[in-house]
Amino acid sequence: MALQIHDRSLDQLSPRQLHDIIQLRVDVFVVEQECPYPELDGRDVEPGTRHLWLERDGAVVAVARILDDGDVWRIGRVAAARGSRGLGLAGTLMAAAIEHCPGRPIVLSAQSHLTEWYGGFGFTPDGAEYLEDGIPHIPMRRDVEPASAS
């Protein structure tokens, strides 16, 4: 199983890469979770946006999007392909996403049933539960880790 993590801005993506990333996001969020929402929300094209994805044997199996929200980084659109769940691939990609967010706190909107999973990456609840597209979510935050003393 050959794994490869990719990190690109929109302008660096090939048409096929963009298609495969969006296809996975639609498969998970729109089809599986039955949430008709505006997948193309305009944020993918922002200059500070990064698209991370994990390929296994040439196929996109997990995706994440990093947004530059000024004072904080925002990680979202985290998804793994149905046949790739339970293998730790989303965790591998999430760890890589955190590494790509230096020097500022990171925020995200976690589906409530994944709060503990995101907690394993240092995120803590940062507000009240709310409904988004009919699914309970919790805002979460991961503060900047203090520099270690040498």
N, C-alpha and C positions, 0 to 999 in steps of 0.2 A: 504494500500500500504506500505509494509515493505521495507525500503531502507537500504542498507548497502554499505559503501565505503570500498574498499580493496586497500592495498598497498603492493606490493611484488616485489622482484627481480625475474629474470627468474628462478633461481634455487629453489625458493620457490613456484612457480606455479605448480599446478597439470596439467597433460596433458589436462584435460577437460577445466580448466581455460584458459590455453594458446590457445586452439582451439577456445573457445568462444570469446576471445579478438581479435584474428586475424580474425575470421569470421566477427565480427562487422566492423573492419577496412576495410576489403575487400568489404563487402556489401556497405559501404558508399563511400569509395574513388575509388575503381576499378569499381564496378557495377553501382551504382547510378550516380557518377560523370564521369563515362566513362574514367577513367585515368589508363591505364595499366602502372603501375610503379612497381619497385622492392619493394614490401611490406616487404619482408625479406631482409633488408639492412645491416644486421650484427650488428646493434646498439642495438637490443634487448638483445643480449648476453653479452654486456659490463658489467663489474663488478659494475659500478656506476648507471646503468639504473634501474629506478623504473617503474613499471606498476601499474597504478591506474585504477580502474573501479568501477562502481556503479551498484549494483544489485537491482532489484526490484522484489520481490517475487521469488528469485532464478535465474532470467534471467539477463544477462549482457545487460544493457541499455545505458551505456555511458563509454567511455574509454579515457585515456590520457597516454602519455609516457613522463617521465622526464629523460633527459640525463645530465650527468655530463660532461660539456665541459671545465672544468678547472676553468677559471676565471668567467664563467657564468653558470647558469642552462639553459637548453633548454627544453621547453615544446612543444610537438608535438603530432601528431596522435590523436588530440582531435576530438571525434565523438560521436554522439548520434544516437541510433537506430531510424529508421523512425517513428515508432509508439510511441516513447517517446519524440518527439520534442514538444516544446511549453509548457513543464511542469516545466521548470527551472532546469532540472536534469543536463544538461551540465554545467550550472552555478554553481551548487552545487559541481560538480566534479572539475571544474576549480578553485574554491576557495580552495578546499582541495589540489590541485596540488601546488598552490602558497604557502600554508603553509608548504609543503614538500620541499621547496627551500630556506632554511635559509642562510642569511649572504652574498649572492652574487646577482648581477643583474640577471634577468631572460629575456631570449630572445625567440622569436618565429617567425614563418613565417605565417602570417594570410592571409587567402583568403581575398581579398580586400573588399568584401561585408560584412565581419565580423570585420572590423577595429573598428567600433564604439562599437561593443559588447565587444571586448577585451579592448577597452579604458575604459569601465566600471570597469575593474579590475586593472586599473592603468597603462596599457601599452600605449606607445606612438610610433608613426611611427619613424623608425630609418634608413631610407634609401628610395630609389626610388622603385616604383612599378616595378615588373618583372613578367614574365610568368614562371610558373612551371607546367608542364604537361598540358599546354594549358589554365591554370586558372590564372588570375591575383592575385598576392600576394604582401604583404607589409611586410618588416621586421619590427618587433616591439620589444620594450624593456621596461622593468619595473625595475627601479633602486631600490637599497636597501633603505628601509624606515629608516630615522634616528631614533636612539633610543630616546625614550621620556625621558625628564628630570623628575626626581621624586622630 
